[in-house]
Structures are given as C-alpha cells and as structure tokens.
C-alpha cells in the first residue's frame, strides 16, 4: 500500500521549477500564509506575490510570517474573494503571472464552516487561466474529505477536463490512490503562447 504524499510539498516542488526572482505569482487562498511565504522566497528580489483571502485573520497570519523587509516589499494582499482576482491584478500583469496556487477547503485552525465555495473557485480558475503567462503553472490542492469538498473537487476535475487541451496540459496527483476522500493535486500548465 502506498503512503500518503504531501500534495502541498509536491505543489511547491512543481512551482519551484517555474518561478525565478523577478517573477509574478498569486496565492489565491492565503490561509495561514505558508504558500504565500513560499512564493515570496521564489520571486524575491524584484518580483511580486498577490494574495487573496476573504478572512482578515488569514491575511494577518500571513503577514506575521513575513519579517524580511525584502520579502514584504514584494507582497500585496487583498481581503477579497479569489473570484475577483482579475479585477485586482494590475492590467499590465495580466498574461504575465508565472504561478498561481490554490489550496482549497477551510483555514487550518480556523472556522471550518468558512470554506472555499465551488462557484467562486470556478470563477477564480477561469480568471487564473487568463492571467497565466505562457509556460506558467496553476496548482490546485483539493480536499474531497470534508462536506463541501467533494462536490468542489468534482467540479474542479470537470473544469480541468474541459480546459482547452491545445493550450493547457493537466496532471492529476492523488495523495493516496484508491481513496476517494484523499486530497488531490491538479497541476495545470499553459503550453500555448497566445
């Protein structure tokens, strides 16, 4: 029997191969800020990380982890839904985002009743696919094991299946094969230049 793998670590590994100092990235679900910090380490100096979360406590948690002034200078946080990312990201950065991370579900240690919602997640994925640079990457860690997680994971899977295969490549990694409640990582890379 295969052991469960850390999909967040796997997402970091994949994104680390794409980002360089000076790049632009988005943390679509800031949560406790660990992915935000990871992205900052990849793009600093001179890069930019845009972070989104509807919970102010999540943004505050992220800010407490970022003590380095060089990293702070690269960070812009928005207390808003990831579904509105295209409205907040400066127009000159549209089509230039090297990596976008989604870690769906609820805030670890927070109110488990506050979760990502399927409709806003799908809107955010549509925006992310338009914001992504050629050769860019989107990672989506989904958790079908909680109440609203199973339908959200299924809709994300269907979104990935429907995305233009001429322009995007999709890979699915299971944390624990043959376990329908185990987390999944969807890796979406943009292969077209247009």
C-alpha positions, 0 to 999 in steps of 0.5 A: 500500500502506498503512503500518503504524499504531501500534495502541498510539498509536491505543489511547491516542488512543481512551482519551484521549477517555474518561478525565478526572482523577478517573477509574478505569482498569486496565492489565491487562498492565503490561509495561514500564509505558508504558500504565500511565504513560499512564493515570496522566497521564489520571486524575491528580489524584484518580483511580486506575490498577490494574495487573496483571502476573504478572512482578515485573520488569514491575511494577518497570519500571513503577514506575521510570517513575513519579517524580511523587509525584502520579502514584504516589499514584494507582497500585496494582499487583498481581503477579497474573494479569489473570484475577483482576482482579475479585477485586482491584478494590475492590467499590465500583469495580466498574461504575465503571472508565472504561478498561481496556487490554490489550496482549497477547503477551510483555514487550518485552525480556523472556522471550518464552516468558512470554506472555499465555495465551488462557484467562486473557485470556478470563477477564480480558475477561469480568471487564473487561466487568463492571467497565466503567462505562457509556460506558467503553472496553476496548482490546485490542492483539493480536499474531497474529505470534508462536506463541501469538498467533494462536490468542489473537487468534482467540479474542479476535475470537470473544469480541468477536463474541459480546459482547452487541451491545445493550450493547457496540459493537466496532471492529476496527483492523488495523495493516496490512490484508491481513496476517494476522500484523499486530497488531490493535486491538479497541476495545470500548465499553459503550453500555448503562447497566445 
